Amino acid sequence: MAWYDEAVFYHIYPLGLTGAPKQNDYGEPVHRLNTLLPWVDHIKEIGGSALYIGPLFESVGHGYETTDYKKLDSRLGTNEDLTAFVAYCHEQGIKVIFDGVFNHTGRDFFAFKDIQANRENSQYKDWYCNVNFWGNNEYNDGFSYDNWGGYNLLVKLNQKNPAVVNYICDVIRFWVSEFDVDGIRLDAADVLDFDFMKALRRTANEVKPDFWLMGEVIHGDYSRWVNGETLHSVTNYTLHKALYSGHNDHNYFEIAHTVRRLQNMGTLKLYNFVDNHDVERIYTKLTNKAHFAPVHVLLYTLPGVPSIYYGSEFGIEGRKEYGSDDSLRPALNIEDYKDSVKTNPCTALIAALGKVRQAVPALSYGSYAELMLTNRQFAYARDLDVTRVIVSVNNDDAPAGMHLAAGNCAAYIGALSGEKVSVQDGHINITQPANSGEIWVPEGTDLNVKPVKAQSVNVENTDSINTNIEASSVDTEKATDMVVEDTQSETTKAEDTKAAAPKAETAKTASENTASETTAKESESESTPNATASDDPADPETITVDWSKSPESMTVPELQAAVLAKLSGNGPVDAQMKKTVTDNIWHDSLVNWLKSFR
């Protein structure tokens, strides 16, 4: 057991949160990082135990065009500021991981500057991929080179060059000795060389016990990256997509199918999230804002390591605008939210979930077993030794009854509501309120959590960032006597194959004005809440796609064929990938999937 196995992460994009200038003039350091110290206290207050912060090091603009891996960005402060910041996090019991941008550097990096000055005579000419002194580029360098995502601002490092590998490994050693960092999130890990990642893992094992390597990976078989030789974890974009679209489409089959598919990859501790610095805010993506509650109950209780992106615990909005990510990375003042745990139901829920997660080991280490599944209700168990914890969620606008197989105890307590239910004939009978979720723990579990409303959260925006929060009540007139058995009906079994976990294609774009880095990892279009399945039996592999048609006007088989065509453009499409596509017969889900390919 390592610290990251039971971590609750908080994610900060520091250049945005501190309101740093978009461009670095490399002037005198401005100590903006120190303004984030109160955020560390906030992280602890809402049950966080680890911080992912970055990018941090000297760069030209958005942070991913590194100029110096060993110097804190001048817009944030000095190395001494960063050392003190990490030390304060550790004093509060919070681990820290940095953003490791090792796939590419900026054009101001010393090795690239040397090539500009010395051309063929540069000792660093092999540090980058395919440097061609017969070529040229828009900067009129008199040579060309491989870049990342089509942008010459990001110069691709040659990860097969031993000198580059040794340099980056020394950077990791420096980060540990200088700043005492606890791990690294590897940017663009899905395009990193595997031998390069193996070298990083050997270095991680050397520098510090339980030093954590987590990689940014969009789709595919995550076990390719997560294993004993490469990384400890990767970003779980597959679950990320399912969590919001499964609610927008009232389709819990999609979420359950996604979890099963991830389970089939092996026992992986994936990094779970509902939003981050590259994708729109969860509150923006949800068609029904009341689904904020069940989405986060799932985030904190499904297998994996949960993470909250700064500000989303307040229910703020964030939508991509004009090809820029700036609105996803706003400057916030923690003083504006100092009472949020008491006054904002979104924050109160996140804080309660964080404390429950820390108090209930089964949520970190327990096995997963599906108990009940319909389009609108979902329940599962997390079993650890003789302890069974039960999670129930409901995306319907009416309460729903559930009959769920319980563990070997006399009664359960709702960790969020405080409600007590007795075990009868090995089951509990509960009524799950509308648009809500609950974590049922054996009576006597030491939680130290005050009851909160994990339902019908409503946020009214007063401007683009700050929000006033109100909780709306459950519509008791819509109460239902329906009881769903934990053994699936034949209808449930038949529908079980209908949902798939669409994958997203990675791409990065840059804003012309700010050179900001944007990773297009998902469809940002709204899903229609009342998606319907199609019975069209056509084989998508026999269909010629008419690319002049809009995704919305395509039939389900046409959409399936289009998705398969897009996937094949990224590499071989195996049988499992084909099955994932053809099993998904939900029109709106396929539309979103197709739109995710940029």
Salt bridges, closest charged atoms under 4 A:
GLU58 OE2 - LYS71 NZ 2.76
GLU65 OE2 - HIS62 NE2 3.81
ASP73 OD2 - ARG75 NH2 2.87
ASP81 OD2 - HIS31 ND1 2.55
ASP99 OD1 - ARG185 NH1 2.72
GLU120 OE1 - ARG119 NE 3.55
ASP141 OD2 - ARG107 NH1 2.65
ASP170 OD1 - ARG173 NH1 2.63
ASP180 OD2 - HIS90 ND1 3.28
ASP180 OD1 - LYS208 NZ 2.74
ASP182 OD2 - HIS90 NE2 2.66
ASP182 OD1 - LYS208 NZ 2.84
ASP187 OD2 - HIS104 NE2 3.93
ASP187 OD1 - ARG185 NH1 3.08
ASP187 OD2 - LYS508 NZ 3.11
ASP193 OD1 - LYS160 NZ 2.77
GLU206 OE2 - ARG173 NE 2.79
GLU216 OE2 - ARG185 NH2 3.37
GLU216 OE2 - LYS521 NZ 2.40
GLU229 OE1 - LYS198 NZ 3.65
GLU254 OE2 - LYS241 NZ 2.78
ASP278 OD2 - HIS277 NE2 3.37
ASP278 OD1 - ARG329 NH2 3.02
ASP278 OD2 - LYS521 NZ 2.59
GLU313 OE2 - HIS42 NE2 2.64
ASP325 OD1 - LYS320 NZ 2.83
ASP325 OD2 - ARG329 NH2 3.26
ASP326 OD1 - LYS22 NZ 3.77
GLU335 OE1 - LYS338 NZ 3.90
GLU370 OE1 - ARG260 NH2 3.12
ASP383 OD1 - ARG388 NE 2.73
ASP396 OD1 - ARG376 NH1 2.93
GLU443 OE2 - LYS420 NZ 3.00
GLU485 OE1 - HIS403 NE2 3.83
ASP486 OD1 - HIS427 NE2 3.34
GLU490 OE2 - LYS493 NZ 3.70
ASP496 OD1 - ARG260 NH2 2.45
GLU517 OE2 - LYS508 NZ 3.35
GLU522 OE2 - HIS240 NE2 3.37
GLU522 OE2 - LYS285 NZ 3.49
GLU541 OE1 - LYS578 NZ 3.71
GLU552 OE2 - LYS595 NZ 2.30
GLU558 OE1 - LYS549 NZ 2.98
ASP583 OD2 - LYS579 NZ 2.55
ASP588 OD1 - HIS587 ND1 3.57
